């Protein structure tokens, strides 16, 4: 049988990740039948019985076959663990040429660990052969679930820690430890030790908010290779909070509101056909990847290609507290942990509307066997309550309009104290939006201050805000790098900035206006929004294809974001150099997937997007990849506590000159 992701335990797995449940690995049956490609059947799930598309995720049977092939080639033993087993995608040329019924070559890219050593492999599933196996030196791969659990228990063997906890009056049975990735700060041991820092939490009598009672002044560093605590930090004269801040209806004395629901009374307008999701004029492929999470591929509208692939490929979350217990907290949530790995189950009527179709996914567990994640993908239509378009004509009293309905594909990875709602939104207007909502709760540290009138408050709130008596929410950033492989009306595209340039009108009592001046980008790198400090609009254009009006088909990239303010020489910023710019453009290279490098865990930050753009390659009339930074500075507030109201951020791909009229004008009432 499969490992199943189970919900509802306070014994939570936390690294920067707090997963609502744990993997059941007690029963492993290698004869498990294949019930999935991207989607696995369940009571509320759509089932695809086998691989039907070249971009389908690896199935249960294929994951089991990967392990078998490694065993056949003496590359697997009981200690072998797998931070990553993912689809080795065929080339874009192959995928675009492929037709339903054609053969589908299948292969897997593997990152394996044996003891302290990291290996990379390529497994040919179609032919049952091992194509490559080689050790990768001086790297630390993404972390494993079993490593988090092991690190979270080692503190019990350290008498210095246990004595200090008991001295402070804590019950050791009610201590939970969240192991956190350490980043890189030039330490000599960073390359030969696999490190985690320990964050101590008192969970006595808590039900929902495991982070409300942080224990200040006690920390430890674990070397996973040695399975030992190699350093302990003990500080006295620290703040403390013993108040429970649960946020369930009983704890908050919740007020009752009448239910507002969303229904599809006549059925769904979307369908699952030949490995694609089809809705209105849209069709696209979707899969869940262990590292990147949700991946949209082959997005096309009205028969025209828009994007070959879109996914969140890295996330950077640095905290703004310089104390020893906090300064290392500069997490790479995707490269160090994995958005797909941390996907949480969706609840109908809360996480998604009641009309949603819930889908399952298969993710490889630490030992490579398939883990069934139930109901982690939601597909639904929503009436936004806004008119998609309308006009009321006063001359003759006519009115014509259409309600705006969108298709949404949603996943929610839970990364420690944060839940990230990741939506891909498809509009009948031809728009494709990426919307990310941040919820969960602030990471807090205990403070001596109860109010801002206390003598200690000014110093304690330099790094954040007092969100509750004796609790400071530490200020921090959220930056996500979205890889957007644009193929507008074909593979070869160019990039331009449309400058909104002010002009003067000579000999006219209307003195000024503005014109659009197109500025092409010819060489890869960071893209500035404006020229001469003027406004600008980004656009990916196909100079080889025109609409019926003779205009080159294109799509705009619309969005605005906060950018990193860290010093470029700061160690955390070196690992996430991309976060200092909102948009980057590079030529397509199938090996360039990781803007902070393939192994950001404990890395120096010398690999990734800065290394790529240093080649100064042409981006004129070629296959382009856009790297969009979505981010915000989170200045914490008491309104964020004890649970953060979801904060949304959006980037929109909007058609420009791709069509001769509004593509939604022909929708009937």
Phi, psi and omega per residue, in radians:
X1 nan 2.934 3.139
X2 -1.393 2.741 2.828
X3 -1.250 2.361 3.121
X4 -2.011 2.441 3.098
X5 -1.406 1.972 -3.076
X6 -1.808 2.649 -3.033
X7 -1.898 2.820 2.816
X8 1.502 0.830 3.063
X9 -2.289 2.421 3.083
X10 -1.340 -0.299 3.068
X11 -1.355 1.324 -2.971
X12 -1.557 2.572 3.049
X13 -1.520 2.042 -3.122
X14 -2.232 2.363 2.855
X15 -2.215 -1.764 2.614
X16 -1.559 0.184 -3.105
X17 -1.977 2.384 3.003
X18 -2.090 1.832 -3.049
X19 -1.657 2.321 -3.100
X20 -1.344 1.222 -3.132
X21 2.372 -2.967 3.124
X22 -2.575 2.812 -3.125
X23 -1.433 2.274 3.069
X24 -1.520 1.884 -3.096
X25 -1.961 0.331 -3.103
X26 -1.225 -0.638 -3.062
X27 -2.023 2.152 3.126
X28 -2.296 2.039 -3.135
X29 -2.077 1.853 -3.092
X30 -1.156 -0.152 3.123
X31 -1.591 0.190 -3.104
X32 -0.928 2.345 3.136
X33 -1.312 2.608 -3.114
X34 -1.342 2.011 -3.140
X35 -2.000 0.210 -2.998
X36 -2.671 2.631 2.741
X37 -2.018 -1.667 2.961
X38 -1.376 -0.625 -2.961
X39 -2.117 2.395 -3.107
X40 -2.041 2.393 -3.055
X41 -1.177 2.635 3.053
X42 -2.806 -3.000 -3.107
X43 -1.028 -0.656 -3.104
X44 -1.982 0.319 -2.962
X45 -1.961 2.676 3.015
X46 -1.552 2.386 -3.055
X47 -1.927 2.332 2.892
X48 -2.043 2.122 -2.941
X49 -1.269 -0.341 -3.072
X50 -2.806 3.141 3.097
X51 -1.160 2.153 -3.130
X52 -2.126 -0.098 -3.102
X53 -2.522 2.540 -3.108
X54 -1.046 -0.371 -3.115
X55 -1.759 0.140 3.079
X56 -1.050 2.506 3.069
X57 -1.098 2.764 3.083
X58 -1.065 2.379 -3.100
X59 -1.523 3.015 3.064
X60 -0.984 -0.858 -3.125
X61 -1.069 -0.689 -3.127
X62 -1.185 -0.678 3.098
X63 -1.106 -0.733 3.084
X64 -1.107 -0.649 3.134
X65 -1.183 -0.615 3.080
X66 -0.994 -0.835 -3.132
X67 -1.104 -0.719 -3.135
X68 -1.080 -0.736 -3.134
X69 -1.165 -0.697 3.081
X70 -1.101 -0.700 3.095
X71 -1.111 -0.738 3.135
X72 -1.062 -0.460 -3.120
X73 -1.806 0.322 3.087
X74 0.962 0.674 3.115
X75 -1.992 0.275 -3.084
X76 -2.436 2.333 2.952
X77 -2.430 -3.090 -3.030
X78 -1.131 -0.343 -3.133
X79 -1.535 -0.156 -3.047
X80 -1.208 2.279 3.099
X81 -2.268 2.769 -2.975
X82 -2.269 1.702 2.987
X83 -1.066 -0.452 -3.077
X84 -2.665 2.212 2.874
X85 -2.353 2.020 -3.035
X86 -2.472 2.872 3.139
X87 -1.087 2.286 2.936
X88 -1.533 1.810 -2.991
X89 -1.226 2.460 2.965
X90 -1.129 2.906 -3.136
X91 -1.141 2.753 3.079
X92 -1.037 -0.676 -3.140
X93 -1.024 -0.782 3.134
X94 -1.121 -0.815 -3.064
X95 -1.092 -0.742 3.137
X96 -1.165 -0.553 -3.117
X97 -1.454 -0.333 -3.055
X98 -1.157 2.496 3.083
X99 -2.227 2.669 3.115
X100 -0.957 2.256 -3.099
X101 1.793 -0.358 3.074
X102 -1.215 2.737 3.070
X103 -1.092 2.606 -3.123
X104 -2.119 1.805 3.073
X105 -1.204 2.445 -3.086
X106 -2.262 2.345 3.096
X107 -2.608 2.795 -3.117
X108 -2.219 2.395 2.944
X109 -1.633 2.321 -3.009
X110 -2.201 2.341 2.880
X111 -1.995 2.064 -3.097
X112 -2.108 2.715 3.062
X113 -2.207 2.392 2.998
X114 -2.318 1.859 -2.993
X115 1.093 -2.333 3.137
X116 -1.464 -0.020 -3.039
X117 -1.643 2.500 3.109
X118 -1.964 2.406 -3.122
X119 -2.243 2.656 2.977
X120 -2.076 2.470 -3.129
X121 -2.483 2.721 2.975
X122 -2.176 2.141 -3.109
X123 -1.953 2.129 3.087
X124 -1.501 1.822 -3.106
X125 -1.344 -0.495 -3.125
X126 -1.157 -0.658 -3.090
X127 -1.898 -0.042 3.088
X128 1.207 0.625 -3.080
X129 -2.192 2.724 3.032
X130 -1.663 1.965 -3.064
X131 -1.468 -0.519 -3.068
X132 -2.768 2.529 3.060
X133 -2.705 2.016 -3.129
X134 -2.602 2.583 3.120
X135 -1.359 2.462 3.058
X136 -1.960 2.065 -3.046
X137 -1.656 2.752 3.032
X138 1.060 0.643 3.060
X139 -2.354 2.762 2.972
X140 -2.164 2.096 -3.089
X141 -1.281 3.078 3.021
X142 -1.008 2.713 -3.057
X143 -1.420 2.707 -3.114
X144 -1.822 2.652 3.098
X145 -1.014 -0.740 -3.093
X146 -1.194 -0.485 3.072
X147 -1.196 -0.712 3.080
X148 -1.045 -0.810 -3.096
X149 -1.139 -0.721 3.135
X150 -1.125 -0.790 -3.131
X151 -1.131 -0.575 -3.117
X152 -1.275 -0.131 3.118
X153 -1.913 -0.316 -3.033
X154 -1.112 -0.486 -3.112
X155 -1.007 -0.471 -3.105
X156 -1.150 -0.327 -3.141
X157 -1.565 -0.064 -3.079
X158 -1.792 1.945 -3.044
X159 -1.167 -0.577 3.119
X160 -1.036 -0.750 -3.134
X161 -1.225 -0.868 -3.079
X162 -1.122 -0.667 3.116
X163 -1.115 -0.706 -3.125
X164 -1.184 -0.699 3.101
X165 -1.087 -0.773 3.140
X166 -1.190 -0.637 3.096
X167 -1.045 -0.589 -3.139
X168 -1.475 -0.042 3.057
X169 1.585 0.289 3.127
X170 -1.512 2.514 3.029
X171 -1.484 2.034 -3.056
X172 -1.051 -0.464 3.138
X173 -1.253 -0.262 -3.116
X174 -1.956 0.389 3.083
X175 -1.734 2.214 3.011
X176 -1.978 2.422 -3.108
X177 -2.072 2.165 3.092
X178 -1.742 1.931 3.076
X179 -1.332 2.299 -3.060
X180 -2.126 2.502 3.083
X181 -1.118 2.603 -2.918
X182 -1.700 -0.221 -3.020
X183 1.229 -2.821 3.137
X184 -2.453 2.283 -3.118
X185 -2.377 0.573 3.063
X186 1.410 0.176 -3.109
X187 -1.222 2.438 -3.097
X188 -1.106 -0.534 -3.038
X189 -1.467 -0.024 -3.000
X190 -1.091 -0.468 -3.071
X191 -1.517 -0.508 -3.072
X192 -1.890 0.089 3.065
X193 -2.191 2.520 3.131
X194 -1.863 1.848 -2.828
X195 -1.907 2.577 2.952
X196 -2.465 2.509 3.023
X197 -1.706 2.617 -3.082
X198 -1.864 2.194 3.086
X199 -1.903 2.069 -3.036
X200 -1.626 2.330 -3.107
X201 -2.316 2.385 3.039
X202 -1.610 2.013 -3.095
X203 -1.917 0.325 3.137
X204 -1.034 2.181 3.074
X205 1.173 0.116 3.089
X206 -1.462 2.595 3.083
X207 -2.016 -0.718 -3.004
X208 -2.109 -0.690 -3.038
X209 -1.793 1.558 -3.118
X210 -1.300 -0.132 -3.041
X211 -1.792 0.023 -2.979
X212 -1.301 -0.379 -3.077
X213 -2.129 1.176 3.116
X214 -1.212 2.568 -3.132
X215 -1.806 1.890 -3.137
X216 -1.356 2.658 2.948
X217 1.403 0.149 3.029
X218 -2.313 2.133 3.133
X219 -2.655 2.746 3.106
X220 -2.517 2.743 3.074
X221 -2.027 2.234 -3.113
X222 -1.861 2.349 2.910
X223 -1.756 1.927 -3.094
X224 -1.151 -0.529 3.118
X225 -1.101 -0.696 -3.138
X226 -1.574 -0.250 -3.030
X227 0.972 0.790 -3.117
X228 -2.419 2.660 2.937
X229 -1.463 2.092 -3.031
X230 -1.810 -0.130 3.133
X231 -2.747 2.461 3.126
X232 -2.252 2.358 3.067
X233 -1.997 2.117 3.066
X234 -2.152 2.176 3.075
X235 -2.250 2.496 3.099
X236 -1.807 -3.092 3.103
X237 0.966 0.919 -3.121
X238 -2.071 2.827 3.099
X239 -1.291 2.888 3.140
X240 -2.641 2.483 3.031
X241 -2.245 2.269 3.111
X242 -2.056 0.159 -3.132
X243 -1.484 2.382 3.102
X244 -1.533 2.260 3.137
X245 -2.077 1.106 3.028
X246 -1.300 2.758 -3.001
X247 -2.262 0.360 3.044
X248 -1.293 2.976 -3.035
X249 -1.053 -0.679 -3.124
X250 -1.185 -0.752 -3.086
X251 -1.161 -0.574 -3.071
X252 -1.705 0.002 -3.071
X253 0.891 0.980 -2.962
X254 -1.058 2.468 3.041
X255 -1.486 2.570 -3.067
X256 -1.676 2.328 3.030
X257 -2.104 2.662 3.063
X258 -1.167 2.496 -3.046
X259 -1.252 2.410 3.005
X260 -2.076 2.088 -3.024
X261 -2.094 2.886 3.086
X262 -2.117 2.284 -3.071
X263 -2.307 2.738 2.997
X264 -2.111 1.349 -2.966
X265 -1.043 -0.539 -3.102
X266 -1.729 0.151 -3.121
X267 1.734 3.078 -3.101
X268 -1.463 2.598 3.010
X269 -1.598 -0.105 3.136
X270 -1.784 2.779 -3.138
X271 -2.543 2.863 3.091
X272 -2.004 1.948 -3.054
X273 -2.397 2.199 3.043
X274 0.952 0.670 3.108
X275 1.437 0.038 -3.116
X276 -2.008 2.688 2.941
X277 -1.703 2.246 -3.105
X278 -2.118 2.324 -3.126
X279 -2.680 2.237 -3.100
X280 0.852 -2.224 3.133
X281 -1.581 0.041 -3.115
X282 -1.612 2.572 2.836
X283 -2.556 2.561 -3.106
X284 -2.849 2.819 3.059
X285 -1.775 2.568 3.138
X286 -2.409 2.396 2.989
X287 -2.593 2.845 3.104
X288 -1.920 2.119 -3.130
X289 -1.812 2.487 -3.093
X290 -1.003 -0.700 -3.097
X291 -1.529 -0.982 -2.998
X292 -1.423 -0.300 -3.059
X293 1.346 -2.361 -3.058
X294 -1.150 2.294 3.106
X295 -2.282 2.107 3.058
X296 -1.773 2.269 -3.138
X297 -2.286 2.750 3.028
X298 0.956 0.713 3.112
X299 -1.262 2.139 -3.135
X300 -2.404 2.496 -3.137
X301 -2.197 2.197 3.115
X302 0.944 0.697 3.096
X303 1.431 -0.032 -3.132
X304 -1.870 2.276 3.103
X305 -1.159 2.488 3.112
X306 -2.052 -0.944 -3.127
X307 -2.520 2.384 3.102
X308 -1.320 -0.713 -3.126
X309 -2.785 2.483 3.088
X310 -2.389 2.321 3.055
X311 -2.798 2.796 2.995
X312 -1.480 1.996 -3.008
X313 -1.808 -0.218 2.998
X314 -2.820 2.720 3.098
X315 -2.455 2.366 -3.059
X316 -2.171 2.126 -3.113
X317 -2.271 1.584 3.088
X318 -1.643 2.412 3.081
X319 -1.712 2.676 -2.933
X320 -1.863 0.694 3.109
X321 -2.091 2.149 -3.033
X322 -1.474 -0.041 -3.134
X323 -1.103 2.706 -3.086
X324 -0.973 -0.659 -3.109
X325 -1.234 -0.283 -3.003
X326 -2.153 -0.421 -2.913
X327 -1.108 -0.443 3.141
X328 -1.334 -0.219 -2.998
X329 -1.306 1.604 -3.118
X330 -2.535 1.243 -2.856
X331 -1.359 2.551 2.967
X332 -1.915 1.482 -2.910
X333 -1.123 -0.483 -3.132
X334 -1.517 -0.832 -3.101
X335 -1.308 -0.514 -3.129
X336 -1.549 -0.478 -3.054
X337 -2.185 -1.118 3.115
X338 2.108 2.107 3.123
X339 -1.176 -0.691 3.122
X340 -1.181 -0.746 3.126
X341 -1.006 -0.616 -3.043
X342 -1.669 0.226 3.131
X343 -1.078 2.402 -3.121
X344 -1.942 2.734 3.110
X345 -1.141 2.540 -3.136
X346 -1.778 2.418 -3.135
X347 -1.835 2.172 3.110
X348 -1.085 2.380 3.106
X349 1.542 -0.219 3.124
X350 -2.188 -1.098 3.123
X351 -1.310 -0.580 3.082
X352 -2.424 2.715 3.123
X353 -1.160 2.866 -3.070
X354 -1.122 -0.291 -3.139
X355 -1.571 0.119 -3.072
X356 -1.290 2.576 2.932
X357 -1.680 2.174 -3.116
X358 -1.702 2.384 -3.091
X359 -2.132 2.627 3.094
X360 -1.754 2.902 3.096
X361 -2.505 2.746 3.080
X362 -1.931 2.185 3.138
X363 -2.150 2.351 3.104
X364 -1.189 2.305 3.072
X365 -1.334 3.119 -3.106
X366 -0.953 -0.681 -3.110
X367 -1.548 0.121 3.071
X368 1.620 -0.242 -3.131
X369 -1.295 2.696 -3.046
X370 -1.268 2.318 3.043
X371 -1.932 2.182 -3.128
X372 -1.510 2.030 3.063
X373 -1.724 1.968 -3.025
X374 -1.555 2.348 2.989
X375 0.966 0.817 -3.117
X376 -1.813 -0.056 3.100
X377 -2.170 2.273 3.094
X378 -2.065 2.261 3.081
X379 -2.087 2.185 -3.096
X380 -2.736 2.737 2.993
X381 -1.736 2.539 3.097
X382 -2.380 2.397 2.956
X383 -1.528 2.013 -3.023
X384 -1.283 -0.215 -3.058
X385 1.404 0.066 3.104
X386 -1.922 2.586 3.032
X387 -1.244 2.334 3.061
X388 -1.228 -0.656 2.964
X389 -2.875 2.710 3.104
X390 -2.945 2.785 2.985
X391 -2.728 2.291 3.015
X392 -1.882 2.108 -3.048
X393 -1.698 2.046 -3.110
X394 -1.233 -0.467 -3.052
X395 -1.119 -0.792 -3.080
X396 -2.133 0.098 3.046
X397 1.330 0.296 3.134
X398 -1.471 2.751 3.066
X399 -2.510 2.276 3.073
X400 -2.462 2.339 3.136
X401 -2.879 2.926 3.116
X402 -2.350 2.461 3.045
X403 -1.261 2.515 3.134
X404 -1.522 2.075 3.072
X405 -2.102 2.358 -3.139
X406 -2.180 2.736 2.984
X407 -1.799 2.321 -3.112
X408 -2.163 2.353 2.952
X409 -2.013 2.102 -2.966
X410 -2.159 2.411 2.901
X411 -2.310 2.735 3.135
X412 -2.360 1.594 2.989
X413 -1.277 2.435 3.125
X414 -1.907 1.952 -3.039
X415 -2.005 1.637 -3.112
X416 1.138 -2.147 -3.118
X417 -1.444 -0.077 -3.094
X418 -1.934 2.467 2.954
X419 -1.936 2.253 3.133
X420 -1.961 1.988 3.102
X421 -1.502 1.941 -3.080
X422 -1.865 1.965 -3.092
X423 -2.002 2.346 2.865
X424 -1.870 2.090 -2.978
X425 -2.037 2.194 -3.093
X426 -1.974 2.255 -3.064
X427 -1.994 2.553 3.053
X428 -1.141 -0.223 3.071
X429 -1.379 -0.048 -3.112
X430 1.625 0.010 3.120
X431 -1.391 2.551 2.962
X432 -2.208 2.048 -3.090
X433 -1.966 2.524 2.950
X434 -1.921 2.058 -3.129
X435 -2.099 2.268 3.121
X436 -2.160 2.176 3.079
X437 -1.933 2.261 3.120
X438 -1.782 2.188 3.066
X439 -2.448 -2.872 -2.964
X440 1.754 -2.414 3.112
X441 -2.558 2.773 3.101
X442 -1.105 2.594 2.917
X443 -1.404 2.119 -3.019
X444 -2.034 2.710 2.961
X445 -2.171 2.606 -3.104
X446 -1.202 2.523 -3.126
X447 -2.259 2.772 3.048
X448 -1.378 -0.471 -3.050
X449 -1.337 2.441 3.003
X450 -1.791 -0.547 3.065
X451 -2.419 2.979 3.129
X452 -1.272 -0.120 3.081
X453 -1.455 -0.220 -3.130
X454 -1.225 2.640 -3.072
X455 -1.105 -0.511 -3.090
X456 -1.491 -0.150 -2.950
X457 -1.132 -0.765 -3.075
X458 -1.030 -0.772 -3.127
X459 -1.242 -0.714 -3.066
X460 -1.229 -0.456 -3.082
X461 -1.717 0.233 3.015
X462 -1.116 -0.504 -3.062
X463 -1.808 0.042 -3.123
X464 3.059 -2.869 -3.100
X465 -2.027 2.608 2.992
X466 -1.247 1.927 -3.086
X467 -1.695 -0.264 3.089
X468 -2.875 2.839 3.074
X469 -0.938 2.228 3.105
X470 1.219 0.302 3.104
X471 -2.379 2.217 3.048
X472 -1.936 2.154 2.989
X473 -1.409 2.107 -3.038
X474 -1.389 2.261 3.086
X475 -1.066 2.573 -3.081
X476 -2.837 3.065 3.107
X477 -2.093 2.714 2.943
X478 -2.215 2.076 3.085
X479 -2.262 2.197 3.076
X480 -2.047 2.263 3.052
X481 -1.679 1.956 3.091
X482 -1.649 2.184 3.033
X483 -1.540 2.021 -3.081
X484 -2.081 1.737 -3.137
X485 -1.490 1.623 -3.072
X486 -1.389 2.343 2.994
X487 -2.348 1.351 -3.069
X488 -1.402 1.925 3.125
X489 0.994 0.520 -3.124
X490 2.427 3.021 -3.020
X491 -1.372 -0.736 -3.047
X492 -1.432 2.007 -3.119
X493 -2.243 2.925 3.026
X494 -2.278 2.927 -3.106
X495 -2.168 2.344 3.114
X496 -2.377 2.702 2.955
X497 -1.943 2.124 3.087
X498 -1.532 1.797 -3.113
X499 -1.381 2.298 3.021
X500 -1.532 1.622 -2.984
X501 -1.704 2.148 3.090
X502 -1.172 2.511 3.115
X503 -2.307 2.732 3.047
X504 -1.849 2.470 3.106
X505 -1.806 1.813 -3.127
X506 -1.226 2.589 3.074
X507 0.993 0.741 -3.080
X508 -2.576 2.389 3.107
X509 -1.338 -0.139 2.842
X510 -1.549 1.905 -2.926
X511 -1.414 -0.536 -2.948
X512 -2.615 2.835 3.069
X513 -2.834 -2.729 3.029
X514 -2.556 2.718 3.089
X515 -2.267 2.790 3.100
X516 -1.644 2.152 3.095
X517 -2.017 2.090 -3.082
X518 -1.475 2.195 3.115
X519 -2.034 1.878 3.122
X520 -1.322 2.609 3.001
X521 -1.839 2.149 -3.054
X522 -1.836 -0.365 -3.071
X523 -2.192 2.474 -3.104
X524 -1.042 2.774 3.088
X525 2.495 -2.925 3.085
X526 -1.258 2.523 -3.102
X527 -1.914 2.223 3.043
X528 -1.521 2.520 -3.079
X529 -1.301 -0.567 -2.971
X530 -2.177 2.788 2.999
X531 -2.127 2.347 -3.098
X532 0.992 0.549 3.137
X533 1.124 0.349 3.089
X534 -1.587 2.812 3.041
X535 -1.143 2.685 3.096
X536 -2.609 2.722 3.118
X537 -2.167 2.267 -3.122
X538 -1.456 2.549 -3.117
X539 -2.633 2.309 3.010
X540 -1.710 2.112 -2.962
X541 -2.169 2.471 3.021
X542 -1.750 1.848 -3.091
X543 -1.356 -0.003 -3.084
X544 -1.770 -0.134 -3.042
X545 -2.372 2.418 3.094
X546 -2.161 2.792 2.971
X547 -1.432 -3.063 -3.071
X548 -1.215 -0.250 3.101
X549 -1.589 0.009 3.117
X550 1.479 0.234 3.137
X551 -1.682 2.468 -3.128
X552 -1.214 2.292 -3.101
X553 -1.170 2.454 -3.095
X554 -2.778 2.971 3.010
X555 -2.321 2.364 3.042
X556 -1.464 2.664 2.993
X557 -1.978 1.918 -3.031
X558 -1.983 2.177 3.100
X559 3.048 2.785 3.067
X560 -2.476 2.466 -3.014
X561 -2.541 2.804 2.937
X562 -1.393 2.682 -3.136
X563 -2.160 2.798 -3.092
X564 -1.129 2.403 3.088
X565 -1.839 0.106 -3.140
X566 -1.233 2.652 3.104
X567 -1.112 2.417 -3.105
X568 -1.039 -0.424 -3.140
X569 -1.611 -0.054 3.094
X570 -1.204 2.379 -3.070
X571 -0.968 -0.794 3.109
X572 -1.055 -0.680 -3.096
X573 -1.201 -0.573 3.099
X574 -1.049 -0.632 -3.141
X575 -1.261 -0.398 -3.080
X576 -2.245 0.869 -3.089
X577 -1.023 -0.503 -3.132
X578 -1.073 -0.416 -3.044
X579 -1.292 -0.110 3.102
X580 -1.490 -0.134 -3.136
X581 -2.288 2.572 -3.092
X582 -1.404 -0.559 -3.078
X583 -2.501 2.402 3.046
X584 -2.188 2.628 3.053
X585 -2.257 2.299 3.092
X586 -2.369 2.724 2.981
X587 -1.257 2.622 -3.105
X588 -1.091 2.284 3.001
X589 -2.518 2.045 -3.024
X590 -1.097 -0.260 3.115
X591 -1.579 -0.183 -3.103
X592 -1.666 1.488 -3.062
X593 -2.045 -0.249 -2.932
X594 -2.134 1.747 -3.041
X595 -1.148 -0.336 3.041
X596 -1.930 0.346 -3.102
X597 1.563 2.731 -3.102
X598 -1.159 -0.513 -3.093
X599 -2.165 1.325 -3.105
X600 -1.294 -0.298 -3.123
X601 -1.089 2.055 -3.135
X602 1.050 0.449 -3.096
X603 -1.526 2.793 3.125
X604 -1.418 -0.278 -3.129
X605 1.504 0.447 -3.121
X606 -1.619 -0.137 -3.124
X607 -1.956 2.844 3.086
X608 1.967 -2.578 -2.888
X609 -1.155 -0.580 3.125
X610 -1.162 -0.608 3.082
X611 -1.183 -0.700 -3.117
X612 -1.145 -0.902 -3.008
X613 -1.222 -0.267 3.065
X614 -1.134 -0.255 3.117
X615 -1.326 -0.301 3.104
X616 0.955 0.848 3.134
X617 -1.381 2.730 3.124
X618 -1.264 2.473 3.033
X619 -2.158 0.482 3.122
X620 -1.702 2.102 3.067
X621 0.921 0.925 -3.137
X622 -2.521 -3.134 3.130
X623 -1.329 2.035 -2.995
X624 -1.893 2.599 2.960
X625 -2.192 2.257 3.079
X626 -1.783 2.441 3.092
X627 -2.062 1.865 -3.046
X628 -1.786 2.205 3.073
X629 -1.590 2.028 3.027
X630 -1.844 2.148 -3.091
X631 -2.806 2.890 3.033
X632 -2.661 2.577 3.000
X633 -1.433 2.119 -3.127
X634 -1.716 1.712 2.980
X635 -1.483 1.930 -2.980
X636 -1.191 2.638 -3.087
X637 -2.427 2.713 3.038
X638 -1.090 -0.426 3.079
X639 -1.193 -0.216 3.079
X640 -1.433 -0.151 -2.941
X641 -2.073 2.473 0.104
X642 -1.538 0.004 3.108
X643 -2.483 2.404 -3.039
X644 -1.472 2.142 2.993
X645 -1.101 2.313 -2.969
X646 -0.980 2.230 3.111
X647 -1.868 2.190 -2.995
X648 -1.844 2.526 3.080
X649 -2.424 2.489 -2.935
X650 -2.424 2.493 2.859
X651 -2.207 2.432 -3.032
X652 -2.138 2.330 2.959
X653 -1.750 2.012 -3.010
X654 -2.118 2.291 3.140
X655 -1.122 2.432 3.105
X656 -2.429 1.942 -3.120
X657 1.219 0.159 3.110
X658 -1.368 -0.389 -3.094
X659 -2.342 2.788 -3.077
X660 -1.555 -0.157 3.127
X661 -2.726 3.041 3.063
X662 -0.994 2.028 -3.060
X663 -1.230 -0.140 3.110
X664 -1.795 0.107 -3.067
X665 -1.210 -0.371 -3.067
X666 -1.662 0.229 3.075
X667 -1.401 2.308 3.140
X668 -1.368 2.816 3.070
X669 -1.116 nan nan
